[in-house]
Amino acid sequence: MEFNLTSLEHTLQTRAPGLMDSRRAYAVLVPLVEREGELCLLYEVRAKTLRRQPGEVCFPGGRMEAEETPEECALRETWEELAIPSGAVRLVGRLDFIAHRANFLMQPVLGVVDSGALERMVPSTAEVDEVFFVPMSYLLTHPPIEYTYELIPTPAENFPYEVIGIPRDYRWQKGSENVPVYPWKGRAIWGLTGRITRNLIQICKTPG
């Protein structure tokens, strides 16, 4: 195959940059709902029968399908998990995305759910054990507890040190992961869901 600069220029001008080496992309809806006169965030508790992260707190969402936008994915997953139709959600905008170390992209989308649709909500028993609500006023005044752990590179025994020209005691760049935890009435909002929640609160506190 010969290198064609003209073809490359056309490709770069017409493609949207993505997350390098990403194997998959996900989107979640961050649902704002009105409860007893104040705005709250709606959270799900994943069904204990699920293979991945059973019993953990999350937002409605999942893996993006081919040619699907984050908004389309978030609305589709919300319908599948909670039976809230897309027409009952007013999309506000995208929050900051997460480029995860496991080579996937997570795109949160903020939306306001119609109160009537919330009353008719039917969580899928296959995916959702329960839902609960946390007032925005609480999240704005109660910062998360934050924990940090180290990420230490551990190359395999057959890593080609000699080919690259570096010693076997090469000092790899270490990393770290910050884990925000929001305790709420016996539950813990943490992980990616905690990070998305913290990001929303940070945006709310940023002067417009």
C-alpha positions in Angstrom: 0.0 0.0 0.0 1.4 3.3 -1.1 1.2 6.5 1.0 -1.2 9.0 -0.4 -1.0 12.5 1.1 -4.1 13.8 -0.7 -6.2 10.9 0.6 -4.9 11.5 4.1 -5.7 15.2 4.0 -9.2 14.4 2.9 -9.6 11.8 5.7 -8.4 14.2 8.4 -10.7 17.0 7.1 -13.8 14.8 7.2 -13.4 12.7 10.3 -14.1 13.6 13.9 -11.2 12.9 16.3 -11.9 10.3 18.9 -10.2 8.7 21.9 -7.0 7.1 20.7 -6.9 3.3 21.1 -10.5 3.3 22.3 -12.2 0.0 21.9 -15.7 1.2 22.9 -17.8 4.2 23.9 -20.6 4.6 26.4 -23.1 7.3 27.3 -25.3 7.9 30.3 -28.1 10.2 31.1 -27.7 12.3 34.2 -31.4 12.8 35.0 -32.5 15.9 36.8 -36.0 15.4 38.3 -38.3 17.5 40.5 -39.2 15.9 43.8 -41.2 17.7 46.5 -40.5 21.1 45.1 -36.7 20.7 44.5 -34.4 19.4 41.8 -32.8 16.0 42.5 -30.5 13.6 40.6 -32.0 10.2 39.9 -29.7 7.2 40.5 -30.2 3.6 39.8 -29.0 0.6 41.8 -27.9 -2.1 39.3 -29.6 -5.5 39.6 -27.7 -8.0 41.7 -28.1 -10.6 38.9 -26.0 -8.6 36.5 -22.5 -9.9 35.6 -20.8 -6.5 35.8 -20.9 -4.2 38.8 -24.0 -5.9 40.4 -25.6 -3.8 43.2 -23.6 -0.7 42.4 -25.0 2.8 41.9 -25.1 4.2 38.4 -26.9 6.5 36.0 -29.1 5.0 33.2 -26.9 4.3 30.2 -24.8 1.8 28.3 -22.7 1.1 25.3 -23.1 3.3 22.2 -24.2 1.5 19.0 -22.7 2.2 15.6 -23.4 5.7 14.3 -25.3 6.5 17.5 -24.7 9.9 19.2 -24.2 10.1 23.0 -27.6 11.8 23.3 -29.3 9.0 21.3 -27.6 6.3 23.4 -28.5 7.9 26.7 -32.1 8.3 25.8 -32.4 4.8 24.4 -30.9 3.3 27.5 -33.1 5.3 29.7 -36.1 4.0 27.9 -34.9 0.4 28.2 -34.0 0.6 31.8 -36.7 2.9 33.2 -39.4 3.1 30.5 -39.0 6.9 30.4 -39.6 7.9 26.7 -37.2 10.2 24.9 -39.9 12.8 24.5 -40.2 13.2 28.2 -36.5 14.3 28.6 -35.3 17.8 27.8 -31.6 17.5 27.0 -29.6 20.3 28.6 -26.1 19.5 27.3 -23.1 17.2 27.6 -20.9 17.2 30.7 -17.1 16.5 30.5 -16.3 13.1 29.1 -14.2 10.5 30.8 -11.3 8.9 28.9 -10.9 5.8 31.0 -7.6 3.9 31.5 -9.4 0.8 30.3 -9.5 2.3 26.8 -13.1 3.4 26.7 -14.9 6.8 26.4 -17.7 7.7 28.7 -20.0 10.6 27.7 -22.5 11.9 30.3 -25.5 13.9 29.0 -27.6 16.1 31.4 -31.3 16.0 30.9 -34.4 17.2 32.8 -37.1 14.5 33.1 -40.8 15.4 32.9 -42.5 14.8 36.2 -45.4 13.0 34.6 -43.1 10.5 33.0 -41.3 10.0 36.3 -44.6 8.9 37.9 -45.1 6.3 35.1 -41.5 5.1 35.3 -41.1 1.3 35.4 -37.6 0.1 36.2 -36.5 -3.0 34.3 -36.2 -5.8 36.8 -33.5 -7.4 34.7 -31.2 -4.3 35.0 -32.4 -2.2 38.0 -33.1 -3.2 41.6 -34.3 0.3 42.6 -33.9 4.0 42.0 -33.4 6.8 44.5 -33.1 10.5 44.5 -30.5 12.9 45.9 -31.3 16.6 46.2 -29.0 19.0 44.3 -29.0 21.2 47.4 -27.4 18.4 49.3 -24.8 17.6 46.7 -23.9 21.3 46.4 -23.2 21.6 50.1 -21.7 18.2 50.9 -18.5 17.5 49.0 -17.5 13.9 48.4 -15.0 12.0 50.5 -12.0 11.5 48.2 -9.5 8.7 48.1 -6.5 8.1 45.9 -4.6 4.9 44.9 -1.5 4.5 42.8 -1.4 3.0 39.3 2.0 1.3 38.9 3.1 0.0 35.4 4.1 -3.7 35.4 5.5 -4.7 32.0 5.3 -8.4 31.1 8.5 -10.6 31.3 8.8 -10.6 27.5 8.7 -6.8 27.2 11.4 -5.8 24.6 13.7 -3.6 26.8 16.7 -4.4 24.6 14.9 -3.6 21.3 13.8 -0.3 22.7 17.1 0.4 24.3 16.1 0.9 27.9 17.3 -0.9 31.0 15.1 -3.4 32.8 15.0 -1.2 35.9 13.6 1.7 33.7 11.7 4.2 35.9 8.2 4.0 34.4 5.9 7.0 35.0 3.4 6.2 37.7 -0.1 7.4 37.8 -2.9 7.7 40.4 -6.7 7.4 40.5 -8.9 9.7 42.5 -12.1 8.1 43.8 -14.9 10.5 45.0 -17.4 8.9 47.3 -20.8 10.5 48.2 -22.4 8.6 51.1 -26.2 8.8 51.0 -28.6 7.0 53.3 -26.7 3.8 53.5 -25.6 3.9 49.8 -22.4 5.0 48.2 -22.2 7.0 45.0 -18.7 6.4 43.7 -16.5 5.4 40.8 -17.5 6.8 37.4 -20.9 7.8 38.7 -19.2 9.7 41.6 -16.9 11.4 39.1 -19.7 12.5 36.9 -21.7 13.8 39.9 -18.6 15.7 41.1 -18.1 17.2 37.6 -21.7 18.4 37.4 -21.4 20.0 40.9 -18.1 21.7 39.8 -19.8 23.1 36.7 -22.7 24.4 38.8 -20.2 26.2 41.0 -18.3 27.8 38.1 -19.3 31.4 37.4 -21.1 31.6 34.1 
